[in-house]
Amino acid sequence: MGLVPRPLYTERILPFMNKPLIKVITGVRRAGKSALIQLLIDHLTAGGVPAGNILNINMESLEFEALGDYRKLYDHVRRHLPGTTKSYLFVDEVQNVAEWERAIASILADGLADVTISGSNARLLSSDLATRLTGRYVEIPVYPLLFSEFIRFQGVEPGSPDVHGAWTSFLRYGGFPGIHYLSLEDEPVFAYLNSLYHSIVLKDVVNRHEVREPAQLDGITRFLFDNCGNITTAKRMADYMKAQGLSVSLSRVQNYLSYLEEAFLVFRCRRYDLKGMRHLELYDKFYMTDIGIRHGLVGYRDNDIAGLLENVVYLELLARGYTVSVGKFRDYEIDFVAERQTERLYVQVCYSLSDEKTVDREYRSLRRLPDNHPKLVLSLDTVQPANRDGIRWQNLGDFLLDDVKQK
């Protein structure tokens, strides 16, 4: 299978090419960052940029193992890129270069190349050294495939009857691009996803943070995967671990959570008090970077569907550029408060609005909100009133394919 376009990301990056800004592509391993870099290179070469003016360094390849510190990386770039014409540098998994910021900042300052880098660590730009790049970079988060991308990888048109089967596969196997090289069946896909999970944990958590009790880390991860979309606390996790015979302190639980977030395996969705206009310190929700990798570890269960649908919508909102919180208004909860620049959208997600009791529960919290920001209820129903008291309803699948249908 050749490279499949991912315009959601290329269209965000290309306007920053040939600008004095470092393009920083971040995301979990195997989400498609390397393929995205190749798509950008293909775009440049198709536009007439000579191959000799493009240098692509993948720090996971043994070919570049010797470039493990900033000075060697800088010298390599000077040797291999012409200094007089426009050149382009791509460094994949840049966190594998010690003090990489020093080399990248100097390459930019010396005008050696237009620079794009990628990394699999959420703290890539939060170290002390990264202050060298302050104001000189733009970050582009990349996620495993959204449903609209999943069907593109499967060669399924948005309006075709095959969309339903693709949706069933997506809910079961998730969005890591690598699964599309396999037959979409439980045994090969879950074996791949389980292997991918352990690779991410080993490289980006255990080795990076020198975790000495991997069984504790595994227990916390399984708890998070089992409680996808449920409000929880570090204390509840510590109590769970104690019940499993693995006593762990609250501070260590919090450390494990931060490690998993850094590796992009989970995302913390904080609760936002809509009346007090502040984020609350306790009772967060956690969502997975991909529902398939969750199923590879703890198995697929039909009765988890509510949390899975929330997870899918959460990632969709993030990929569309929203900052997402769980809303709290008095005693009511709103699944998502999504904000983007001056825009705010309230979203409720449910499996089915099958009876009046469910309808009342899902719409009640949105009705109570005193502002006029758009309010949306998403479900898998095929027919529902499009509007109830100013609150819009949409089929969840249609929502996920909105951007595709508009193109």
C-alpha positions as CSV (number, residue, x, y, z in Angstrom):
1,M,0.0,0.0,0.0
2,G,1.4,3.4,-1.0
3,L,1.3,6.5,1.0
4,V,-2.3,7.7,1.7
5,P,-2.8,11.5,1.8
6,R,-3.6,13.0,5.2
7,P,-4.7,16.5,4.1
8,L,-5.9,17.3,7.7
9,Y,-2.2,17.7,8.6
10,T,-0.4,18.6,5.4
11,E,-2.8,21.5,4.8
12,R,-1.9,22.8,8.3
13,I,1.9,22.4,7.8
14,L,2.4,23.7,4.2
15,P,1.5,27.4,5.0
16,F,4.4,27.4,7.4
17,M,7.0,26.1,5.0
18,N,9.6,28.6,3.8
19,K,8.8,30.7,7.0
20,P,11.4,31.2,9.8
21,L,9.5,28.8,12.0
22,I,10.3,25.3,13.1
23,K,7.5,22.9,12.3
24,V,7.2,20.5,15.2
25,I,5.1,17.4,14.6
26,T,4.1,15.5,17.8
27,G,2.2,12.4,18.5
28,V,2.3,8.8,19.7
29,R,4.6,6.4,18.0
30,R,3.3,4.8,14.8
31,A,0.5,7.5,14.4
32,G,1.9,8.3,11.0
33,K,4.4,11.1,11.6
34,S,7.1,9.6,9.4
35,A,4.6,9.1,6.6
36,L,3.5,12.7,7.0
37,I,7.1,13.8,6.6
38,Q,7.4,11.8,3.4
39,L,4.2,13.3,2.1
40,L,5.7,16.8,2.7
41,I,8.9,15.7,0.9
42,D,6.8,14.4,-2.0
43,H,5.0,17.8,-2.2
44,L,8.4,19.6,-2.3
45,T,9.9,17.4,-5.0
46,A,6.7,17.7,-7.1
47,G,7.1,21.4,-6.8
48,G,10.5,21.3,-8.3
49,V,12.8,21.3,-5.2
50,P,15.9,19.2,-6.1
51,A,16.4,16.0,-4.1
52,G,19.8,17.3,-3.0
53,N,18.2,20.2,-1.2
54,I,16.2,17.9,1.0
55,L,17.7,16.1,4.0
56,N,15.5,13.5,5.8
57,I,17.0,12.1,9.1
58,N,15.1,9.4,10.9
59,M,16.7,9.0,14.3
60,E,15.1,5.5,14.7
61,S,17.2,4.3,11.8
62,L,20.7,2.8,12.5
63,E,21.9,4.9,9.5
64,F,21.8,7.9,11.7
65,E,22.7,6.4,15.0
66,A,26.0,8.4,15.1
67,L,24.1,11.7,15.1
68,G,23.0,11.2,18.8
69,D,24.2,14.6,20.0
70,Y,23.5,18.1,18.9
71,R,27.0,18.9,17.5
72,K,27.1,15.8,15.3
73,L,23.6,16.6,14.0
74,Y,24.6,20.2,13.2
75,D,27.8,19.2,11.4
76,H,26.0,16.5,9.4
77,V,23.5,19.1,8.2
78,R,26.2,21.6,7.2
79,R,28.0,18.8,5.2
80,H,24.9,17.5,3.4
81,L,22.9,20.6,2.5
82,P,23.9,23.3,0.1
83,G,24.4,26.6,1.8
84,T,23.4,28.9,-1.1
85,T,20.0,27.6,-2.2
86,K,16.8,26.9,-0.3
87,S,17.1,23.7,1.6
88,Y,14.8,21.6,3.7
89,L,15.6,19.6,6.8
90,F,13.4,16.9,8.4
91,V,14.4,15.2,11.6
92,D,12.1,12.3,12.7
93,E,12.0,11.3,16.4
94,V,14.3,14.3,17.3
95,Q,14.2,13.5,21.0
96,N,16.8,10.8,20.3
97,V,19.4,13.5,19.8
98,A,20.9,14.8,23.1
99,E,20.3,18.5,23.4
100,W,18.7,18.6,20.0
101,E,17.4,22.1,20.6
102,R,20.9,23.5,20.4
103,A,21.4,22.1,16.9
104,I,17.9,23.0,15.6
105,A,18.1,26.5,17.0
106,S,21.5,27.1,15.3
107,I,20.4,25.6,12.0
108,L,17.5,28.0,12.0
109,A,19.6,31.0,13.1
110,D,22.3,30.2,10.5
111,G,19.7,29.9,7.7
112,L,20.9,26.5,6.7
113,A,17.4,25.0,6.1
114,D,13.7,25.2,6.5
115,V,13.2,22.9,9.5
116,T,10.6,20.3,10.3
117,I,11.0,17.9,13.2
118,S,8.9,15.2,14.9
119,G,8.8,13.7,18.3
120,S,6.9,11.1,20.4
121,N,7.1,12.9,23.7
122,A,4.6,15.5,25.0
123,R,7.4,17.3,26.9
124,L,9.4,17.8,23.7
125,L,8.9,21.5,23.9
126,S,8.8,21.9,27.7
127,S,12.4,21.3,28.7
128,D,14.7,24.1,29.8
129,L,16.6,23.8,26.6
130,A,13.5,24.2,24.5
131,T,13.4,27.9,25.7
132,R,15.9,28.4,22.9
133,L,13.0,27.9,20.5
134,T,10.5,30.2,22.2
135,G,8.5,32.1,19.6
136,R,10.2,30.3,16.7
137,Y,8.1,27.1,16.3
138,V,4.6,25.9,15.5
139,E,3.4,22.6,16.9
140,I,1.2,20.3,14.9
141,P,-0.2,17.4,16.9
142,V,-0.9,14.2,14.9
143,Y,-3.3,11.5,16.0
144,P,-4.0,8.0,14.8
145,L,-6.5,7.9,12.0
146,L,-9.8,9.6,12.5
147,F,-12.8,7.8,11.0
148,S,-12.8,10.0,7.9
149,E,-9.1,9.0,7.4
150,F,-9.8,5.3,8.2
151,I,-12.3,5.0,5.4
152,R,-9.8,6.7,3.0
153,F,-7.2,4.1,4.0
154,Q,-9.8,1.4,3.3
155,G,-10.7,2.9,-0.1
156,V,-14.3,3.5,1.1
157,E,-16.3,6.4,-0.3
158,P,-18.2,8.4,2.4
159,G,-21.7,7.8,1.0
160,S,-21.2,4.1,0.1
161,P,-22.9,1.2,1.8
162,D,-19.4,0.0,2.9
163,V,-19.2,2.8,5.4
164,H,-21.2,0.8,8.0
165,G,-18.8,-2.1,7.8
166,A,-15.8,0.3,8.1
167,W,-17.4,1.9,11.2
168,T,-17.7,-1.5,12.8
169,S,-14.0,-2.2,12.1
170,F,-13.0,1.2,13.3
171,L,-14.7,0.8,16.6
172,R,-13.0,-2.6,17.1
173,Y,-9.5,-2.0,15.7
174,G,-9.0,1.8,16.0
175,G,-6.9,4.1,13.9
176,F,-3.2,3.1,13.9
177,P,-2.2,3.2,10.2
178,G,-0.2,0.0,10.5
179,I,-3.3,-2.2,10.8
180,H,-4.2,-1.5,7.2
181,Y,-1.3,-3.6,6.1
182,L,-3.0,-6.6,7.8
183,S,-6.3,-8.4,7.3
184,L,-8.8,-6.7,9.6
185,E,-9.3,-9.7,11.9
186,D,-8.9,-10.0,15.6
187,E,-5.9,-12.3,15.7
188,P,-3.4,-10.3,13.5
189,V,-4.7,-6.8,14.5
190,F,-4.7,-7.3,18.2
191,A,-1.3,-9.1,18.1
192,Y,0.1,-6.0,16.3
193,L,-1.6,-3.5,18.6
194,N,-0.5,-5.4,21.7
195,S,3.1,-5.4,20.5
196,L,2.8,-1.7,19.6
197,Y,1.6,-1.0,23.1
198,H,4.5,-2.8,24.8
199,S,7.0,-1.1,22.5
200,I,5.6,2.4,23.3
201,V,5.6,1.6,27.1
202,L,9.2,0.2,27.0
203,K,10.7,2.9,24.9
204,D,8.8,6.0,26.0
205,V,8.0,5.2,29.6
206,V,10.0,2.4,31.2
207,N,13.4,3.2,29.6
208,R,13.0,7.0,29.5
209,H,11.9,7.3,33.2
210,E,13.8,4.3,34.5
211,V,10.6,2.7,35.9
212,R,11.6,0.0,38.4
213,E,8.1,-1.5,39.0
214,P,6.7,-2.1,35.5
215,A,3.9,-4.3,37.0
216,Q,2.6,-1.2,38.8
217,L,2.7,0.9,35.6
218,D,0.9,-1.9,33.7
219,G,-1.8,-2.1,36.4
220,I,-2.4,1.7,36.2
221,T,-2.6,1.5,32.4
222,R,-5.1,-1.3,32.5
223,F,-7.2,0.6,35.1
224,L,-7.2,3.7,32.7
225,F,-8.1,1.5,29.7
226,D,-10.9,-0.2,31.6
227,N,-12.3,3.1,32.8
228,C,-12.2,5.0,29.6
229,G,-14.4,8.1,29.9
230,N,-15.1,7.6,33.6
231,I,-14.3,10.3,36.1
232,T,-11.5,9.1,38.4
233,T,-8.8,10.2,40.8
234,A,-5.2,9.1,41.7
235,K,-6.5,7.9,45.0
236,R,-9.0,5.6,43.4
237,M,-6.3,4.2,41.2
238,A,-4.1,3.6,44.3
239,D,-6.9,1.9,46.1
240,Y,-7.5,-0.3,43.0
241,M,-3.8,-1.3,42.9
242,K,-3.9,-2.1,46.6
243,A,-6.9,-4.4,46.1
244,Q,-4.8,-6.1,43.4
245,G,-1.9,-6.7,45.9
246,L,0.3,-4.0,44.3
247,S,0.5,-1.2,46.9
248,V,1.6,2.1,45.3
249,S,1.8,5.6,46.7
250,L,-0.3,8.5,45.4
251,S,2.8,10.3,44.2
252,R,3.9,7.3,42.2
253,V,0.4,7.0,40.7
254,Q,0.6,10.6,39.6
255,N,4.1,10.1,38.2
256,Y,2.8,7.1,36.1
257,L,0.0,9.2,34.8
258,S,2.3,11.9,33.7
259,Y,4.6,9.4,32.0
260,L,1.6,7.9,30.1
261,E,0.5,11.4,29.1
262,E,4.0,12.3,27.9
263,A,4.1,9.2,25.7
264,F,0.7,10.2,24.2
265,L,-0.9,6.9,25.3
266,V,-3.6,8.7,27.3
267,F,-5.0,12.2,27.4
268,R,-6.3,13.8,30.6
269,C,-9.5,15.7,30.1
270,R,-10.0,18.1,33.0
271,R,-13.3,19.2,34.4
272,Y,-14.3,22.8,33.9
273,D,-16.7,24.6,36.3
274,L,-18.9,26.6,33.9
275,K,-20.3,28.7,36.7
276,G,-17.0,29.4,38.5
277,M,-15.1,29.7,35.2
278,R,-12.2,27.6,36.3
279,H,-10.7,24.1,36.0
280,L,-11.2,21.8,38.9
281,E,-8.2,20.1,40.5
282,L,-9.7,16.6,41.0
283,Y,-11.9,14.1,39.2
284,D,-10.4,14.1,35.7
285,K,-11.4,11.8,32.8
286,F,-8.8,9.9,30.8
287,Y,-9.2,9.0,27.1
288,M,-7.0,6.7,25.0
289,T,-4.9,7.8,22.1
290,D,-6.6,5.0,20.2
291,I,-9.4,2.7,21.1
292,G,-7.8,-0.2,19.2
293,I,-4.7,-0.3,21.3
294,R,-7.0,-0.4,24.3
295,H,-8.8,-3.5,22.9
296,G,-5.4,-5.1,22.2
297,L,-4.6,-4.9,25.9
298,V,-7.8,-5.5,27.7
299,G,-10.1,-6.9,25.0
300,Y,-13.2,-5.6,23.2
301,R,-16.4,-5.5,25.2
302,D,-19.7,-4.4,23.7
303,N,-20.9,-3.0,27.0
304,D,-18.1,-0.4,26.9
305,I,-19.7,1.3,23.9
306,A,-20.6,4.6,25.7
307,G,-17.0,5.2,26.8
308,L,-15.7,4.2,23.3
309,L,-18.0,6.7,21.5
310,E,-16.9,9.4,23.9
311,N,-13.2,8.5,23.2
312,V,-13.8,8.7,19.4
313,V,-15.5,12.2,19.7
314,Y,-12.9,13.5,22.1
315,L,-10.0,12.7,19.6
316,E,-12.1,14.1,16.7
317,L,-12.5,17.4,18.6
318,L,-8.8,17.5,19.4
319,A,-7.8,16.8,15.8
320,R,-10.1,19.7,14.7
321,G,-8.1,22.0,16.8
322,Y,-10.4,22.3,19.9
323,T,-9.2,22.5,23.5
324,V,-11.6,20.0,25.2
325,S,-12.8,19.9,28.8
326,V,-15.5,18.0,30.7
327,G,-18.2,20.6,31.7
328,K,-19.7,21.0,35.1
329,F,-22.6,23.3,35.7
330,R,-24.1,23.1,39.2
331,D,-25.0,19.4,39.5
332,Y,-25.0,18.7,35.8
333,E,-22.3,17.4,33.6
334,I,-21.7,18.1,29.9
335,D,-19.5,15.5,28.2
336,F,-17.4,18.0,26.3
337,V,-16.8,21.8,26.3
338,A,-14.8,22.3,23.1
339,E,-13.1,25.7,22.6
340,R,-11.3,27.1,19.6
341,Q,-10.2,30.7,19.5
342,T,-13.5,32.6,20.3
343,E,-15.7,29.6,19.5
344,R,-17.3,27.3,22.1
345,L,-19.3,24.2,21.5
346,Y,-21.1,22.0,24.0
347,V,-21.3,18.3,23.1
348,Q,-23.2,15.3,24.6
349,V,-22.4,11.8,23.3
350,C,-24.6,8.8,23.8
351,Y,-25.3,5.4,22.1
352,S,-29.0,5.8,21.5
353,L,-31.8,8.1,22.4
354,S,-34.2,5.2,22.6
355,D,-36.7,6.5,25.2
356,E,-37.8,9.7,26.8
357,K,-35.9,9.1,29.9
358,T,-32.6,8.9,28.0
359,V,-33.6,12.0,25.9
360,D,-34.3,13.9,29.1
361,R,-31.0,12.9,30.6
362,E,-28.9,13.9,27.6
363,Y,-30.6,17.2,26.9
364,R,-31.3,18.3,30.4
365,S,-27.8,19.5,31.2
366,L,-27.6,21.5,27.9
367,R,-31.0,23.1,28.6
368,R,-29.7,24.4,31.9
369,L,-26.8,26.3,30.4
370,P,-27.6,30.0,30.5
371,D,-25.5,31.0,27.4
372,N,-26.1,30.9,23.6
373,H,-23.1,28.9,22.5
374,P,-24.0,26.0,20.1
375,K,-25.2,22.8,21.8
376,L,-25.0,19.4,20.1
377,V,-26.1,15.9,20.9
378,L,-24.5,13.0,19.0
379,S,-25.9,9.5,18.9
380,L,-25.9,6.4,16.6
381,D,-29.6,6.9,15.9
382,T,-30.5,7.3,12.3
383,V,-33.6,9.4,12.9
384,Q,-34.2,12.0,15.6
385,P,-35.7,15.5,15.7
386,A,-32.9,17.7,14.3
387,N,-33.6,20.4,17.0
388,R,-35.0,20.3,20.5
389,D,-35.3,23.6,22.3
390,G,-32.4,25.0,20.2
391,I,-30.2,22.0,20.9
392,R,-29.1,20.3,17.6
393,W,-29.0,16.5,17.1
394,Q,-26.7,14.8,14.6
395,N,-25.9,11.2,13.8
396,L,-22.4,10.5,15.2
397,G,-21.2,9.0,11.9
398,D,-22.3,12.0,9.9
399,F,-20.5,14.3,12.4
400,L,-17.3,12.3,12.0
401,L,-17.5,12.6,8.2
402,D,-18.6,16.3,8.1
403,D,-15.3,17.6,6.8
404,V,-15.0,14.9,4.2
405,K,-18.5,15.5,2.8
406,Q,-17.8,19.2,2.5
407,K,-14.7,18.6,0.2
